[in-house]
Amino acid sequence: MDRVKLQNRTDTKFVFEADLLPIILADIKDDYSILEIKNKRTNSYQTLYYDTPLFTSYIQHHNEKANRIKVRFRKYIESDLNYLEVKFKNNKSRTIKARKKVSSLETELSQDSKQFIEGNSFYKGSELIPTLWNKFTRLTLVHKTQNERLTIDLNLSFENFKNQEVKEIPHIIIAEVKQEKASGNSDFIRAIKKHHIRPSGMSKYCVGTALLNPQLKSNNFKERILNINKLEHVRRITA
């Protein structure tokens, strides 16, 4: 894991139906090692996202603005670790992440957290509020020879911080290939392409926010949301 921390990296995402996951894992099992914590290979995450009252972070992503920021607290449940994270996506499609260990997920920003956010973003701590809870289960794989990490997120659910409305999408898998430099020379990418799955950017924060806040504009996320609904419909028919 130390070899593939990749705090400055490129990310390539794929979204596909959950029923395909066992097939993909069987295809790549000889090329990757899997992270195991306390004898568990599936690890639980809880995230609390912050944004402005006008959803500036969401709108900037929707409008495809370069050099954008997301602010979140994340709890790594099996490890019992909590971090405040500031993710910066620059105009060269690189993701740069700054993070700070904290004692808990803060539903009100402490002074230390505000200072960290202001030192690593263009936001003022005083202008940010909690907007969205996100929970999911993750498999983390590390390529045995290449400098590549692969995360596979399943059992996704979202909760609106303001009114506690919940949306679950357990039929969707989000896989993300993290590399120093974007390359198709990845055993996972080759395996997923056999099933005609193409790269598809999908921000968990933006999709969850769009699903739970219909008053916000979401035209640029419409295709992703339609795909989520389509996969859910196919799952119900075949269940």
C-alpha positions as YAML, in Angstrom:
chain: A
units: angstrom
residues:
- id: 1
  name: MET
  ca: [0.00, 0.00, 0.00]
- id: 2
  name: ASP
  ca: [2.88, 2.39, 0.71]
- id: 3
  name: ARG
  ca: [4.09, 1.89, -2.85]
- id: 4
  name: VAL
  ca: [0.76, 3.01, -4.31]
- id: 5
  name: LYS
  ca: [-0.38, 5.86, -2.04]
- id: 6
  name: LEU
  ca: [-0.57, 8.04, -5.19]
- id: 7
  name: GLN
  ca: [-1.71, 11.24, -3.52]
- id: 8
  name: ASN
  ca: [-0.92, 12.95, -6.84]
- id: 9
  name: ARG
  ca: [-2.38, 10.77, -9.57]
- id: 10
  name: THR
  ca: [-4.77, 10.17, -12.44]
- id: 11
  name: ASP
  ca: [-8.09, 8.37, -11.91]
- id: 12
  name: THR
  ca: [-10.01, 6.34, -14.47]
- id: 13
  name: LYS
  ca: [-13.52, 5.28, -13.40]
- id: 14
  name: PHE
  ca: [-15.85, 2.56, -14.62]
- id: 15
  name: VAL
  ca: [-19.50, 2.03, -13.66]
- id: 16
  name: PHE
  ca: [-21.15, -1.34, -14.20]
- id: 17
  name: GLU
  ca: [-23.79, -3.71, -12.82]
- id: 18
  name: ALA
  ca: [-22.99, -5.60, -9.62]
- id: 19
  name: ASP
  ca: [-23.65, -9.03, -11.18]
- id: 20
  name: LEU
  ca: [-20.56, -8.57, -13.36]
- id: 21
  name: LEU
  ca: [-18.16, -8.15, -10.43]
- id: 22
  name: PRO
  ca: [-17.41, -11.87, -9.69]
- id: 23
  name: ILE
  ca: [-16.58, -12.43, -13.36]
- id: 24
  name: ILE
  ca: [-14.16, -9.48, -13.44]
- id: 25
  name: LEU
  ca: [-12.47, -10.51, -10.19]
- id: 26
  name: ALA
  ca: [-11.94, -14.04, -11.48]
- id: 27
  name: ASP
  ca: [-10.32, -12.61, -14.60]
- id: 28
  name: ILE
  ca: [-7.78, -10.44, -12.73]
- id: 29
  name: LYS
  ca: [-7.10, -12.52, -9.59]
- id: 30
  name: ASP
  ca: [-3.58, -13.50, -10.69]
- id: 31
  name: ASP
  ca: [-2.50, -9.91, -11.37]
- id: 32
  name: TYR
  ca: [-3.50, -8.14, -8.14]
- id: 33
  name: SER
  ca: [-3.12, -8.50, -4.40]
- id: 34
  name: ILE
  ca: [-6.06, -7.55, -2.18]
- id: 35
  name: LEU
  ca: [-5.97, -5.45, 0.97]
- id: 36
  name: GLU
  ca: [-7.05, -7.32, 4.10]
- id: 37
  name: ILE
  ca: [-7.73, -5.58, 7.43]
- id: 38
  name: LYS
  ca: [-8.56, -7.61, 10.55]
- id: 39
  name: ASN
  ca: [-9.21, -10.67, 8.37]
- id: 40
  name: LYS
  ca: [-11.69, -8.74, 6.21]
- id: 41
  name: ARG
  ca: [-11.26, -8.07, 2.50]
- id: 42
  name: THR
  ca: [-14.34, -5.87, 2.22]
- id: 43
  name: ASN
  ca: [-13.92, -2.64, 4.14]
- id: 44
  name: SER
  ca: [-16.61, -0.15, 5.14]
- id: 45
  name: TYR
  ca: [-16.38, 3.59, 4.61]
- id: 46
  name: GLN
  ca: [-18.51, 6.49, 5.79]
- id: 47
  name: THR
  ca: [-18.12, 9.93, 4.26]
- id: 48
  name: LEU
  ca: [-19.53, 13.34, 5.11]
- id: 49
  name: TYR
  ca: [-19.24, 15.95, 2.35]
- id: 50
  name: TYR
  ca: [-19.14, 19.70, 2.88]
- id: 51
  name: ASP
  ca: [-20.21, 22.35, 0.40]
- id: 52
  name: THR
  ca: [-21.46, 25.92, 0.43]
- id: 53
  name: PRO
  ca: [-25.19, 26.57, 0.99]
- id: 54
  name: LEU
  ca: [-25.43, 27.22, -2.78]
- id: 55
  name: PHE
  ca: [-23.65, 23.91, -3.58]
- id: 56
  name: THR
  ca: [-20.68, 25.62, -5.20]
- id: 57
  name: SER
  ca: [-18.56, 22.46, -5.31]
- id: 58
  name: TYR
  ca: [-21.38, 20.51, -6.94]
- id: 59
  name: ILE
  ca: [-22.14, 23.26, -9.48]
- id: 60
  name: GLN
  ca: [-18.49, 23.66, -10.45]
- id: 61
  name: HIS
  ca: [-18.22, 19.93, -11.15]
- id: 62
  name: HIS
  ca: [-21.53, 19.99, -13.07]
- id: 63
  name: ASN
  ca: [-20.28, 22.88, -15.18]
- id: 64
  name: GLU
  ca: [-17.02, 20.98, -15.85]
- id: 65
  name: LYS
  ca: [-14.93, 23.69, -14.27]
- id: 66
  name: ALA
  ca: [-11.23, 22.88, -14.12]
- id: 67
  name: ASN
  ca: [-9.33, 23.33, -10.85]
- id: 68
  name: ARG
  ca: [-12.16, 22.33, -8.56]
- id: 69
  name: ILE
  ca: [-12.25, 21.24, -4.93]
- id: 70
  name: LYS
  ca: [-14.18, 18.72, -2.84]
- id: 71
  name: VAL
  ca: [-14.08, 18.74, 0.95]
- id: 72
  name: ARG
  ca: [-15.01, 15.68, 2.98]
- id: 73
  name: PHE
  ca: [-14.53, 13.75, 6.19]
- id: 74
  name: ARG
  ca: [-14.00, 10.03, 5.74]
- id: 75
  name: LYS
  ca: [-14.12, 7.24, 8.30]
- id: 76
  name: TYR
  ca: [-12.25, 4.00, 7.61]
- id: 77
  name: ILE
  ca: [-14.35, 1.81, 9.86]
- id: 78
  name: GLU
  ca: [-12.25, -1.38, 10.14]
- id: 79
  name: SER
  ca: [-9.08, 0.66, 10.72]
- id: 80
  name: ASP
  ca: [-10.91, 3.05, 13.07]
- id: 81
  name: LEU
  ca: [-9.29, 6.01, 11.33]
- id: 82
  name: ASN
  ca: [-10.85, 9.37, 10.47]
- id: 83
  name: TYR
  ca: [-9.52, 11.94, 8.04]
- id: 84
  name: LEU
  ca: [-10.43, 15.38, 6.79]
- id: 85
  name: GLU
  ca: [-9.66, 15.35, 3.07]
- id: 86
  name: VAL
  ca: [-9.42, 18.09, 0.46]
- id: 87
  name: LYS
  ca: [-9.40, 16.77, -3.12]
- id: 88
  name: PHE
  ca: [-8.17, 19.06, -5.87]
- id: 89
  name: LYS
  ca: [-8.85, 18.16, -9.51]
- id: 90
  name: ASN
  ca: [-6.64, 20.34, -11.68]
- id: 91
  name: ASN
  ca: [-6.95, 21.38, -15.32]
- id: 92
  name: LYS
  ca: [-4.67, 18.52, -16.36]
- id: 93
  name: SER
  ca: [-7.13, 15.93, -14.97]
- id: 94
  name: ARG
  ca: [-4.85, 15.07, -12.06]
- id: 95
  name: THR
  ca: [-6.20, 14.44, -8.58]
- id: 96
  name: ILE
  ca: [-4.17, 15.88, -5.71]
- id: 97
  name: LYS
  ca: [-5.33, 15.00, -2.21]
- id: 98
  name: ALA
  ca: [-4.39, 16.61, 1.09]
- id: 99
  name: ARG
  ca: [-5.59, 14.95, 4.26]
- id: 100
  name: LYS
  ca: [-5.35, 15.33, 8.01]
- id: 101
  name: LYS
  ca: [-6.09, 12.77, 10.70]
- id: 102
  name: VAL
  ca: [-8.97, 13.79, 12.98]
- id: 103
  name: SER
  ca: [-10.63, 12.21, 15.99]
- id: 104
  name: SER
  ca: [-14.12, 11.97, 14.45]
- id: 105
  name: LEU
  ca: [-16.34, 13.04, 11.56]
- id: 106
  name: GLU
  ca: [-17.25, 16.63, 12.33]
- id: 107
  name: THR
  ca: [-20.79, 17.80, 11.68]
- id: 108
  name: GLU
  ca: [-19.56, 21.26, 12.63]
- id: 109
  name: LEU
  ca: [-16.10, 22.33, 11.55]
- id: 110
  name: SER
  ca: [-13.53, 22.86, 14.29]
- id: 111
  name: GLN
  ca: [-11.12, 25.77, 14.08]
- id: 112
  name: ASP
  ca: [-8.27, 23.39, 13.19]
- id: 113
  name: SER
  ca: [-10.33, 21.91, 10.36]
- id: 114
  name: LYS
  ca: [-11.22, 25.34, 9.02]
- id: 115
  name: GLN
  ca: [-7.54, 26.29, 8.96]
- id: 116
  name: PHE
  ca: [-6.63, 23.07, 7.15]
- id: 117
  name: ILE
  ca: [-9.33, 23.65, 4.52]
- id: 118
  name: GLU
  ca: [-8.27, 27.25, 3.99]
- id: 119
  name: GLY
  ca: [-4.63, 26.19, 3.65]
- id: 120
  name: ASN
  ca: [-5.46, 23.62, 0.98]
- id: 121
  name: SER
  ca: [-8.33, 25.16, -1.00]
- id: 122
  name: PHE
  ca: [-9.93, 28.40, -2.09]
- id: 123
  name: TYR
  ca: [-12.80, 27.96, 0.40]
- id: 124
  name: LYS
  ca: [-13.24, 29.72, 3.71]
- id: 125
  name: GLY
  ca: [-14.10, 27.31, 6.47]
- id: 126
  name: SER
  ca: [-16.92, 29.56, 7.63]
- id: 127
  name: GLU
  ca: [-18.76, 29.25, 4.28]
- id: 128
  name: LEU
  ca: [-19.00, 25.44, 4.29]
- id: 129
  name: ILE
  ca: [-21.79, 23.29, 5.71]
- id: 130
  name: PRO
  ca: [-22.35, 19.50, 5.77]
- id: 131
  name: THR
  ca: [-24.55, 18.43, 2.84]
- id: 132
  name: LEU
  ca: [-24.33, 14.68, 2.15]
- id: 133
  name: TRP
  ca: [-23.60, 11.41, 3.94]
- id: 134
  name: ASN
  ca: [-22.27, 8.53, 1.84]
- id: 135
  name: LYS
  ca: [-21.67, 4.90, 2.85]
- id: 136
  name: PHE
  ca: [-20.15, 2.11, 0.80]
- id: 137
  name: THR
  ca: [-18.09, -1.07, 0.93]
- id: 138
  name: ARG
  ca: [-14.72, -1.15, -0.79]
- id: 139
  name: LEU
  ca: [-12.35, -3.74, -2.16]
- id: 140
  name: THR
  ca: [-8.81, -2.39, -2.57]
- id: 141
  name: LEU
  ca: [-6.44, -4.15, -4.93]
- id: 142
  name: VAL
  ca: [-2.79, -3.44, -5.68]
- id: 143
  name: HIS
  ca: [-1.19, -4.57, -8.92]
- id: 144
  name: LYS
  ca: [1.63, -7.04, -8.28]
- id: 145
  name: THR
  ca: [4.11, -5.43, -10.67]
- id: 146
  name: GLN
  ca: [2.75, -2.05, -11.81]
- id: 147
  name: ASN
  ca: [2.42, 1.10, -9.75]
- id: 148
  name: GLU
  ca: [-1.37, 0.90, -9.77]
- id: 149
  name: ARG
  ca: [-4.12, 0.75, -7.18]
- id: 150
  name: LEU
  ca: [-7.67, -0.37, -7.95]
- id: 151
  name: THR
  ca: [-10.65, 0.41, -5.75]
- id: 152
  name: ILE
  ca: [-14.03, -1.27, -6.24]
- id: 153
  name: ASP
  ca: [-16.96, 0.34, -4.42]
- id: 154
  name: LEU
  ca: [-20.26, -1.45, -3.84]
- id: 155
  name: ASN
  ca: [-23.38, -1.21, -1.65]
- id: 156
  name: LEU
  ca: [-23.57, 2.55, -2.16]
- id: 157
  name: SER
  ca: [-26.04, 4.64, -0.21]
- id: 158
  name: PHE
  ca: [-26.55, 8.38, 0.23]
- id: 159
  name: GLU
  ca: [-28.32, 10.45, 2.87]
- id: 160
  name: ASN
  ca: [-29.27, 14.11, 2.60]
- id: 161
  name: PHE
  ca: [-27.76, 15.76, 5.68]
- id: 162
  name: LYS
  ca: [-30.53, 18.32, 5.89]
- id: 163
  name: ASN
  ca: [-33.65, 16.15, 5.76]
- id: 164
  name: GLN
  ca: [-32.24, 12.59, 6.23]
- id: 165
  name: GLU
  ca: [-33.74, 11.34, 2.94]
- id: 166
  name: VAL
  ca: [-31.91, 8.18, 1.83]
- id: 167
  name: LYS
  ca: [-31.16, 6.78, -1.63]
- id: 168
  name: GLU
  ca: [-29.55, 3.35, -2.04]
- id: 169
  name: ILE
  ca: [-27.99, 2.03, -5.26]
- id: 170
  name: PRO
  ca: [-26.68, -1.46, -4.36]
- id: 171
  name: HIS
  ca: [-26.88, -2.64, -7.98]
- id: 172
  name: ILE
  ca: [-24.06, -0.31, -9.08]
- id: 173
  name: ILE
  ca: [-20.31, -0.88, -8.90]
- id: 174
  name: ILE
  ca: [-17.85, 2.00, -9.20]
- id: 175
  name: ALA
  ca: [-14.31, 0.89, -10.00]
- id: 176
  name: GLU
  ca: [-11.45, 3.35, -10.08]
- id: 177
  name: VAL
  ca: [-7.97, 2.74, -11.48]
- id: 178
  name: LYS
  ca: [-5.43, 5.02, -9.79]
- id: 179
  name: GLN
  ca: [-2.13, 5.51, -11.63]
- id: 180
  name: GLU
  ca: [0.77, 7.96, -11.66]
- id: 181
  name: LYS
  ca: [0.01, 8.56, -15.33]
- id: 182
  name: ALA
  ca: [-3.12, 7.48, -17.18]
- id: 183
  name: SER
  ca: [-2.47, 4.32, -19.16]
- id: 184
  name: GLY
  ca: [-4.55, 1.64, -20.80]
- id: 185
  name: ASN
  ca: [-1.80, -0.83, -19.89]
- id: 186
  name: SER
  ca: [-3.82, -2.13, -16.95]
- id: 187
  name: ASP
  ca: [-4.99, -5.70, -16.50]
- id: 188
  name: PHE
  ca: [-8.26, -4.47, -14.98]
- id: 189
  name: ILE
  ca: [-8.93, -2.08, -17.89]
- id: 190
  name: ARG
  ca: [-8.29, -4.88, -20.38]
- id: 191
  name: ALA
  ca: [-10.63, -7.19, -18.44]
- id: 192
  name: ILE
  ca: [-13.47, -4.67, -18.16]
- id: 193
  name: LYS
  ca: [-13.26, -3.76, -21.86]
- id: 194
  name: LYS
  ca: [-14.03, -7.37, -22.77]
- id: 195
  name: HIS
  ca: [-17.52, -6.65, -21.44]
- id: 196
  name: HIS
  ca: [-17.81, -3.43, -23.49]
- id: 197
  name: ILE
  ca: [-17.63, -1.22, -20.36]
- id: 198
  name: ARG
  ca: [-16.11, 2.17, -21.15]
- id: 199
  name: PRO
  ca: [-14.59, 4.71, -18.76]
- id: 200
  name: SER
  ca: [-17.29, 6.83, -17.17]
- id: 201
  name: GLY
  ca: [-16.58, 9.67, -14.79]
- id: 202
  name: MET
  ca: [-18.90, 9.42, -11.81]
- id: 203
  name: SER
  ca: [-18.50, 11.50, -8.68]
- id: 204
  name: LYS
  ca: [-20.24, 9.85, -5.75]
- id: 205
  name: TYR
  ca: [-20.79, 13.27, -4.23]
- id: 206
  name: CYS
  ca: [-22.35, 14.75, -7.36]
- id: 207
  name: VAL
  ca: [-24.57, 11.78, -8.16]
- id: 208
  name: GLY
  ca: [-25.79, 11.49, -4.57]
- id: 209
  name: THR
  ca: [-26.42, 15.23, -4.42]
- id: 210
  name: ALA
  ca: [-28.32, 15.19, -7.73]
- id: 211
  name: LEU
  ca: [-30.47, 12.21, -6.68]
- id: 212
  name: LEU
  ca: [-31.44, 13.83, -3.37]
- id: 213
  name: ASN
  ca: [-31.71, 17.47, -4.48]
- id: 214
  name: PRO
  ca: [-33.94, 17.59, -7.58]
- id: 215
  name: GLN
  ca: [-34.05, 21.40, -7.38]
- id: 216
  name: LEU
  ca: [-30.41, 21.56, -8.50]
- id: 217
  name: LYS
  ca: [-29.50, 21.56, -12.18]
- id: 218
  name: SER
  ca: [-28.24, 18.15, -13.25]
- id: 219
  name: ASN
  ca: [-28.27, 18.11, -17.06]
- id: 220
  name: ASN
  ca: [-24.62, 17.10, -17.27]
- id: 221
  name: PHE
  ca: [-25.24, 14.18, -14.89]
- id: 222
  name: LYS
  ca: [-28.41, 13.05, -16.68]
- id: 223
  name: GLU
  ca: [-26.66, 10.27, -18.62]
- id: 224
  name: ARG
  ca: [-25.11, 8.83, -15.44]
- id: 225
  name: ILE
  ca: [-28.43, 8.94, -13.57]
- id: 226
  name: LEU
  ca: [-30.26, 7.33, -16.50]
- id: 227
  name: ASN
  ca: [-27.61, 4.60, -16.55]
- id: 228
  name: ILE
  ca: [-28.12, 3.98, -12.82]
- id: 229
  name: ASN
  ca: [-31.88, 3.69, -13.35]
- id: 230
  name: LYS
  ca: [-31.41, 1.47, -16.41]
- id: 231
  name: LEU
  ca: [-29.16, -0.95, -14.53]
- id: 232
  name: GLU
  ca: [-31.64, -1.02, -11.65]
- id: 233
  name: HIS
  ca: [-34.46, -1.84, -14.08]
- id: 234
  name: VAL
  ca: [-32.44, -4.66, -15.68]
- id: 235
  name: ARG
  ca: [-31.62, -6.06, -12.24]
- id: 236
  name: ARG
  ca: [-35.30, -6.16, -11.26]
- id: 237
  name: ILE
  ca: [-36.28, -7.93, -14.48]
- id: 238
  name: THR
  ca: [-33.57, -10.59, -14.11]
- id: 239
  name: ALA
  ca: [-33.98, -11.06, -10.34]
...
